[in-house]
Amino acid sequence: MNINRRTFSATVLAGAAASLVSKPSMAAPAVARPIKARNIVFVHGLFADGSCWSEVIAQLQPKGLNITSVQNPLTILPESVAAAERVLARQDGPTVLVGHSFGGMIVTQAGMHPNVSAVVYIAARAPDANEDFGALAKTFATPPASAGIVFDGDEGRLTKEAFLRDFAGDVPQDRAEVLYATQYPFQKALLSGKVTEAAWRHKPSFYAVSSEDRTINPDLERFLAKRMGAKTIELKASHLSLISHPREVSELILEAAGQNT
């Protein structure tokens, strides 16, 4: 029997993808044009606080946008989602919700809020409803930063070496040192949380992949972006593209807000 190699290869790749998640999870939502929004809400991830968005905020405020950076408590997922929802409830119209890293978990759930017009993921987790994201991540090579997480009881943080090398690898050292000094510890229980809804299935979605990421595997980021059918850009950046590439990140957010069309 003759086998078309191109067809065979495509079949193998499709089967490999199906083994990662169920077929419903792979079904990308229809991408809709985002409506114009003047509100932007940011959600930070692990090893950071709300000030990590400062460079992007400085790019966006001159555009006349109303911006809030949530102080994520990093305790348990429901409390972190609630913190974002309280901020979203204060917005006076369509709002773009932006998450970095673990903040993508919060964005995925809180993005169901009626004020949210689009969701943006910056090198972020993007789970499906009720998905074990840790199990999905294990199907990709473990990123180097994982070895640098240390715990004091239930409180987790990154060592200085891992923070500077694997988390903020392309950030100037003096800036990275400040970020390390202000990193906000997380509670171990946060990592076991699962979202019950996935906003990216219902809202226009955008994703910035960091090709040099040593905190989340870049191939996992690409997989997530493709699965959600997101408008995707790829930056030659560390995990902290929001600091090393604020212009490109801001432009993606402006597109999500319908401000540059």
C-alpha positions as CSV (number, residue, x, y, z in Angstrom):
1,M,0.0,0.0,0.0
2,N,1.4,3.4,-0.9
3,I,1.5,6.0,1.9
4,N,1.4,9.8,1.2
5,R,4.2,10.9,3.6
6,R,2.8,14.4,3.9
7,T,-0.6,13.1,4.9
8,F,0.9,10.6,7.2
9,S,3.0,13.2,9.0
10,A,-0.1,15.5,9.4
11,T,-2.0,12.6,10.9
12,V,0.7,11.8,13.4
13,L,0.9,15.4,14.5
14,A,-2.9,15.6,14.9
15,G,-2.8,12.5,17.0
16,A,-0.1,13.9,19.2
17,A,-2.1,17.0,19.8
18,A,-5.2,15.0,20.6
19,S,-3.2,13.1,23.3
20,L,-2.6,16.3,25.2
21,V,-6.2,17.4,25.6
22,S,-9.6,16.1,24.6
23,K,-11.0,17.1,21.3
24,P,-13.5,19.7,22.8
25,S,-10.5,21.5,24.4
26,M,-8.8,21.8,21.0
27,A,-11.8,23.4,19.3
28,A,-10.8,27.1,18.9
29,P,-13.6,29.7,19.4
30,A,-14.6,32.0,16.6
31,V,-12.4,35.1,16.8
32,A,-14.5,38.3,16.9
33,R,-13.3,41.8,16.3
34,P,-12.9,43.5,19.8
35,I,-15.1,46.4,20.6
36,K,-13.6,49.7,21.6
37,A,-12.6,49.8,25.2
38,R,-11.0,52.6,27.3
39,N,-10.5,50.5,30.5
40,I,-7.5,48.2,31.0
41,V,-7.1,45.9,34.0
42,F,-3.8,44.1,34.6
43,V,-3.3,41.0,36.7
44,H,0.2,39.9,37.7
45,G,1.5,36.4,38.3
46,L,3.8,34.6,40.7
47,F,7.1,36.2,42.0
48,A,5.7,39.7,41.3
49,D,3.3,42.4,42.4
50,G,1.1,45.0,40.6
51,S,4.0,47.3,39.9
52,C,5.5,44.9,37.4
53,W,3.2,46.5,34.8
54,S,4.7,49.9,35.2
55,E,6.5,50.1,31.9
56,V,3.4,49.0,30.0
57,I,1.2,51.4,32.0
58,A,3.5,54.3,31.1
59,Q,3.0,53.4,27.4
60,L,-0.8,53.3,27.6
61,Q,-1.7,56.2,30.0
62,P,-0.8,58.9,27.4
63,K,-3.4,57.3,25.1
64,G,-6.1,58.4,27.6
65,L,-6.9,55.0,28.9
66,N,-8.2,54.2,32.4
67,I,-5.8,51.7,33.9
68,T,-5.8,49.6,37.1
69,S,-3.2,47.0,38.1
70,V,-4.7,44.5,40.5
71,Q,-2.8,43.5,43.6
72,N,-3.2,39.7,43.3
73,P,-3.2,38.2,46.9
74,L,-1.6,34.9,45.6
75,T,-3.4,32.9,48.3
76,I,-5.9,30.6,46.7
77,L,-7.4,30.8,43.2
78,P,-11.0,31.9,44.3
79,E,-9.5,34.8,46.4
80,S,-7.3,35.9,43.5
81,V,-10.2,35.8,41.1
82,A,-12.3,37.8,43.5
83,A,-9.7,40.5,43.8
84,A,-9.8,40.9,40.0
85,E,-13.6,40.8,39.9
86,R,-13.8,43.6,42.4
87,V,-11.7,45.8,40.2
88,L,-13.6,44.8,37.1
89,A,-16.9,45.8,38.8
90,R,-15.6,49.3,39.2
91,Q,-15.0,49.8,35.5
92,D,-17.4,52.1,33.6
93,G,-17.7,50.2,30.4
94,P,-15.8,47.7,28.1
95,T,-12.6,46.5,29.7
96,V,-9.6,44.6,28.4
97,L,-8.3,42.2,31.0
98,V,-4.6,41.4,30.8
99,G,-2.8,38.6,32.6
100,H,0.9,37.7,32.9
101,S,2.2,34.2,33.8
102,F,0.0,32.7,36.6
103,G,-2.2,35.8,36.2
104,G,-3.6,34.0,33.1
105,M,-5.4,31.6,35.4
106,I,-7.2,34.6,37.0
107,V,-7.9,36.2,33.6
108,T,-9.4,33.0,32.3
109,Q,-12.0,32.9,35.1
110,A,-12.5,36.6,35.9
111,G,-12.7,37.3,32.1
112,M,-16.3,36.0,32.2
113,H,-17.3,39.3,34.0
114,P,-19.7,41.2,31.8
115,N,-17.5,44.3,31.7
116,V,-14.7,42.3,30.0
117,S,-14.6,42.9,26.2
118,A,-11.3,41.0,25.4
119,V,-8.7,39.0,27.2
120,V,-4.9,39.3,26.7
121,Y,-2.3,36.7,27.8
122,I,1.3,37.7,28.2
123,A,3.5,34.6,28.5
124,A,0.6,33.3,30.6
125,R,-1.2,30.2,31.6
126,A,-4.5,29.7,29.8
127,P,-6.4,26.7,31.1
128,D,-9.6,25.3,29.8
129,A,-12.5,24.9,32.2
130,N,-11.8,22.2,34.9
131,E,-8.4,21.4,33.3
132,D,-5.5,20.2,35.4
133,F,-3.0,22.8,34.1
134,G,-0.1,21.2,35.9
135,A,-0.7,17.9,34.2
136,L,-0.9,19.7,30.8
137,A,2.4,21.5,31.5
138,K,4.1,18.3,32.3
139,T,3.6,17.1,28.7
140,F,6.2,19.8,27.7
141,A,9.8,20.0,28.9
142,T,10.1,21.5,32.4
143,P,11.4,25.1,32.3
144,P,14.6,25.9,34.2
145,A,12.9,28.3,36.7
146,S,10.9,25.5,38.2
147,A,14.1,24.2,40.0
148,G,14.5,27.6,41.6
149,I,11.2,27.7,43.5
150,V,11.8,27.3,47.3
151,F,9.2,27.1,50.1
152,D,9.2,28.4,53.6
153,G,6.4,26.2,54.9
154,D,3.5,26.9,52.5
155,E,5.0,30.2,51.2
156,G,6.8,29.9,47.8
157,R,9.3,32.2,46.1
158,L,12.1,32.2,43.6
159,T,15.8,32.1,44.6
160,K,17.8,35.2,43.5
161,E,19.8,33.2,41.1
162,A,16.7,31.7,39.4
163,F,14.9,35.1,39.4
164,L,17.7,36.9,37.7
165,R,18.7,34.1,35.2
166,D,15.4,32.4,34.5
167,F,12.6,34.8,35.3
168,A,14.1,38.2,34.3
169,G,16.8,37.0,31.9
170,D,16.7,40.0,29.5
171,V,15.9,42.7,32.0
172,P,18.8,45.0,32.9
173,Q,20.4,43.7,36.1
174,D,19.7,46.8,38.3
175,R,16.0,46.6,37.3
176,A,15.9,42.9,37.9
177,E,17.5,43.3,41.3
178,V,14.7,45.7,42.3
179,L,12.1,43.3,41.0
180,Y,13.6,40.5,43.0
181,A,13.5,42.6,46.2
182,T,9.8,43.2,45.7
183,Q,8.6,39.8,44.6
184,Y,5.5,38.8,46.4
185,P,5.4,35.2,47.9
186,F,2.6,32.8,46.9
187,Q,0.8,30.2,48.8
188,K,1.2,26.6,47.8
189,A,-2.5,26.0,47.7
190,L,-2.8,28.5,44.9
191,L,-1.2,26.0,42.5
192,S,-3.9,23.4,42.9
193,G,-6.8,25.7,41.8
194,K,-8.8,25.0,38.6
195,V,-11.0,27.4,36.7
196,T,-14.6,26.5,36.1
197,E,-15.0,28.6,33.0
198,A,-12.7,29.8,30.2
199,A,-13.2,33.3,29.1
200,W,-11.1,32.8,25.9
201,R,-13.9,30.6,24.6
202,H,-16.3,33.5,24.7
203,K,-14.2,36.7,24.3
204,P,-11.8,38.0,21.7
205,S,-8.4,36.6,22.8
206,F,-4.8,37.8,22.3
207,Y,-1.5,36.1,23.3
208,A,2.2,37.3,23.4
209,V,4.6,34.3,23.4
210,S,8.1,34.8,24.8
211,S,10.4,32.7,22.7
212,E,13.3,32.8,25.2
213,D,11.1,32.0,28.2
214,R,12.7,29.9,31.0
215,T,9.7,30.1,33.4
216,I,6.9,28.7,31.1
217,N,7.9,26.5,28.2
218,P,7.6,28.6,25.0
219,D,6.1,25.6,23.2
220,L,3.4,25.4,25.8
221,E,2.7,29.1,25.2
222,R,2.4,28.5,21.5
223,F,0.1,25.5,22.1
224,L,-2.2,27.6,24.4
225,A,-2.3,30.5,21.9
226,K,-3.2,28.2,19.0
227,R,-5.8,26.3,21.1
228,M,-7.7,29.5,21.9
229,G,-7.5,30.8,18.4
230,A,-5.8,34.0,19.7
231,K,-4.3,36.8,17.8
232,T,-0.7,35.9,18.5
233,I,2.6,37.7,18.5
234,E,6.0,36.2,19.4
235,L,8.7,38.2,21.1
236,K,12.3,37.4,21.5
237,A,12.0,37.9,25.2
238,S,12.3,36.3,28.7
239,H,9.3,35.7,30.8
240,L,9.2,39.4,31.6
241,S,8.3,40.7,28.1
242,L,6.1,43.2,29.8
243,I,9.3,44.9,31.1
244,S,11.8,44.2,28.3
245,H,9.3,44.8,25.4
246,P,6.7,47.2,26.8
247,R,6.0,48.8,23.4
248,E,5.1,45.5,21.6
249,V,3.0,44.4,24.6
250,S,1.2,47.7,24.7
251,E,0.5,47.5,20.9
252,L,-1.1,44.1,21.4
253,I,-3.3,45.5,24.2
254,L,-4.3,48.5,22.1
255,E,-5.4,46.1,19.4
256,A,-7.5,44.2,22.0
257,A,-9.0,47.5,23.0
258,G,-9.9,48.4,19.5
259,Q,-7.7,51.5,19.7
260,N,-5.4,51.0,16.8
261,T,-7.9,50.1,14.0
